[in-house]
Amino acid sequence: MQDNREPGRRSTAKRVFRRYFPLFVILWILFVLYPNPLSFFISIHRSANLGVDPAAVEFMLVDLPSEPAAIESAVRQRIPYGYDWTVYGMPWYFPSIEQVLEQERGDCKARALVLASVFEAKGIPYIINWSPMHVWVEYEDRKENLTENPQVKFYQRDAQTGETQFQVPQIGVGQVADSARQGFWTAMPVARRALLISGLVALIAARVILFTGRRRERLSVA
């Protein structure tokens, strides 16, 4: 026996798809980038709280020099640079200190977390700085460079006083866009990139087919 409700269900599904098409696109992108959405929210929480832990780096202290600049150089050697895509399989992830030490590599967030933990353990004053594309640890007599200077930061937190400061960063949009492209698109695994593009193509194709069919229906009625 034919179900007379089937055409109505199809029509409803088509209307829902057309109306919420942008939402479906956004959900697909988020699914590909973060198969476990909880990781994204954990990263947001950690970026606000940092999770500096002097106890976690105690085993490193014996082999480290005493000068802040030399300590930073040693941390960079111990934690080779790696994009979040490569280390954690996500475009942006803020790891815990335990995860960084286990992976033994990471990007600027990971290095800053380890360096701040070491400074905390050694009693060295420091400030955490954020720019739109970078995180770094500032200390006395630290040399500035193109990506680490007072002009490009938008947020800083003094570890000793807890004082925070916000400002409008003086940084070129092109510089930020290039950094985002490198970390997000260029570093993305080929398989994930193919999955993202194929899904978007399928959604757009379905939307075009529905639009064409709806237009034909209107013309036939007219």
C-alpha positions as a printed Julia matrix, in Angstrom:
222×3 Matrix{Float64}:
  0.0    0.0     0.0
  1.4    3.36   -0.99
  2.17   5.81    1.8
  0.47   9.1     0.82
  2.54  10.91    3.43
  5.8   10.29    1.56
  5.54  13.26   -0.88
  4.77  15.56    2.07
  7.79  14.31    3.96
 10.03  14.87    0.98
  8.67  18.37    0.52
  9.29  19.16    4.19
 12.84  17.81    4.0
 13.55  19.96    0.96
 12.22  23.08    2.68
 14.31  22.39    5.78
 17.43  21.86    3.68
 16.88  25.07    1.71
 16.13  27.16    4.78
 19.0   25.88    6.91
 21.53  25.36    4.15
 24.09  27.8     5.69
 23.78  25.97    8.99
 24.45  22.61    7.31
 27.57  24.1     5.7
 28.83  25.4     9.04
 28.12  22.1    10.79
 29.97  20.16    8.09
 33.02  22.42    8.39
 33.02  22.07   12.19
 32.61  18.29   11.93
 35.64  17.97    9.65
 37.78  20.35   11.7
 36.69  19.07   15.11
 35.26  15.53   15.03
 35.14  15.86   18.82
 33.67  19.36   19.41
 34.57  19.15   23.09
 38.23  19.68   22.15
 37.42  23.13   20.82
 35.69  24.23   24.02
 38.47  22.75   26.15
 40.96  24.81   24.14
 38.99  28.0    24.76
 38.95  27.28   28.51
 42.68  26.54   28.6
 43.56  29.64   26.6
 41.87  31.71   29.29
 43.47  29.83   32.2
 46.76  28.71   30.56
 47.4   25.88   33.03
 50.97  26.83   33.96
 52.3   24.03   36.2
 55.78  24.34   37.77
 55.59  20.83   39.23
 55.19  19.3    35.76
 58.59  20.61   34.6
 60.63  19.92   37.73
 62.45  17.06   36.01
 63.77  19.56   33.43
 65.18  22.12   35.83
 68.5   20.4    36.59
 69.61  20.47   32.96
 68.44  24.0    32.23
 70.62  27.15   32.36
 69.81  30.04   34.67
 69.52  32.92   32.19
 65.97  33.46   30.82
 67.1   33.79   27.19
 69.14  30.58   27.46
 66.2   28.82   29.08
 63.94  29.88   26.21
 66.45  28.56   23.69
 66.65  25.24   25.55
 62.85  24.93   25.64
 62.65  25.58   21.91
 65.17  22.8    21.3
 63.32  20.42   23.59
 59.91  21.24   22.03
 60.39  21.36   18.22
 57.77  23.4    16.38
 54.75  21.52   15.1
 51.37  22.75   13.89
 48.28  21.64   15.82
 47.13  19.77   12.71
 50.29  17.68   12.83
 50.44  17.11   16.59
 46.77  16.9    17.6
 44.84  16.52   14.34
 42.99  19.83   14.75
 43.49  23.31   13.26
 43.67  25.0    16.68
 44.17  23.3    20.02
 45.46  24.5    23.37
 47.15  21.52   25.03
 47.79  20.87   28.7
 51.38  20.93   29.96
 51.23  17.14   30.3
 50.24  16.74   26.66
 53.06  19.0    25.48
 55.66  17.09   27.47
 54.27  13.78   26.22
 54.25  14.83   22.56
 57.57  16.7    22.89
 56.57  19.15   20.17
 54.02  21.86   19.56
 53.43  25.37   18.3
 53.89  28.71   20.06
 51.16  27.95   22.62
 52.88  24.75   23.68
 56.3   26.36   23.92
 54.94  29.34   25.85
 53.21  27.0    28.3
 56.4   25.05   29.0
 58.54  28.18   29.23
 56.11  29.88   31.61
 56.02  26.75   33.78
 59.83  26.71   33.96
 59.97  30.42   34.81
 57.36  29.85   37.49
 59.42  27.03   38.98
 62.59  29.14   38.94
 60.91  32.28   40.25
 61.64  34.31   37.11
 59.12  37.13   36.45
 57.33  36.85   33.13
 54.34  38.07   31.16
 52.2   36.08   28.71
 51.47  37.97   25.49
 48.94  37.18   22.76
 48.82  38.6    19.27
 46.23  37.63   16.61
 48.64  34.98   15.33
 51.11  34.22   18.13
 51.67  33.58   21.84
 54.95  34.32   23.58
 56.5   34.79   27.01
 58.04  38.15   27.78
 60.78  38.58   30.38
 63.33  41.22   31.34
 65.72  42.27   28.56
 64.05  40.02   26.0
 64.8   41.1    22.45
 61.86  42.12   20.25
 61.24  40.87   16.73
 58.65  41.19   13.98
 56.1   38.87   15.64
 56.97  39.51   19.28
 56.77  43.18   20.22
 54.44  45.52   22.15
 52.71  46.79   19.0
 51.32  43.46   17.75
 49.91  42.11   21.01
 46.23  42.48   21.9
 46.32  40.82   25.33
 48.86  40.33   28.09
 48.8   38.84   31.56
 51.36  39.46   34.28
 51.96  36.17   36.1
 53.08  37.85   39.31
 50.34  40.45   39.75
 47.59  38.77   37.73
 47.04  42.09   35.96
 45.67  41.85   32.43
 45.75  44.39   29.64
 43.98  44.65   26.3
 44.86  46.84   23.34
 44.2   47.15   19.63
 47.08  45.36   17.87
 49.03  47.21   15.2
 49.49  44.42   12.71
 48.75  44.05    9.03
 45.71  42.07    7.96
 47.78  40.37    5.27
 50.28  39.16    7.85
 47.53  37.65    9.99
 45.85  36.09    6.95
 49.11  34.53    5.78
 49.76  33.05    9.22
 46.21  31.66    9.37
 46.58  30.16    5.89
 49.82  28.43    6.85
 48.46  26.99   10.08
 44.95  26.18    8.9
 45.06  25.27    5.22
 48.65  24.45    4.29
 49.21  22.29    7.37
 45.87  20.48    7.02
 46.27  16.77    6.2
 45.41  15.97    2.59
 42.7   13.48    3.59
 40.92  16.02    5.79
 41.21  18.67    3.1
 39.67  16.3     0.54
 36.88  15.41    2.99
 36.11  19.06    3.63
 36.01  20.0    -0.06
 34.0   16.95   -1.17
 31.4   17.55    1.52
 31.02  21.2     0.6
 30.73  20.33   -3.09
 28.04  17.76   -2.3
 26.06  20.25   -0.21
 26.3   22.96   -2.87
 25.32  20.51   -5.62
 22.28  19.41   -3.63
 21.29  23.03   -3.07
 21.61  23.82   -6.78
 19.53  20.76   -7.74
 16.77  21.73   -5.29
 16.81  25.33   -6.5
 16.56  24.21  -10.13
 13.73  21.81   -9.33
 11.82  24.44   -7.42
 12.2   26.91  -10.29
 10.87  24.36  -12.76
  7.86  23.7   -10.55
  7.05  27.41  -10.44
  7.39  27.75  -14.21
  5.15  24.76  -14.8
  2.47  26.19  -12.52
  2.7   29.57  -14.22
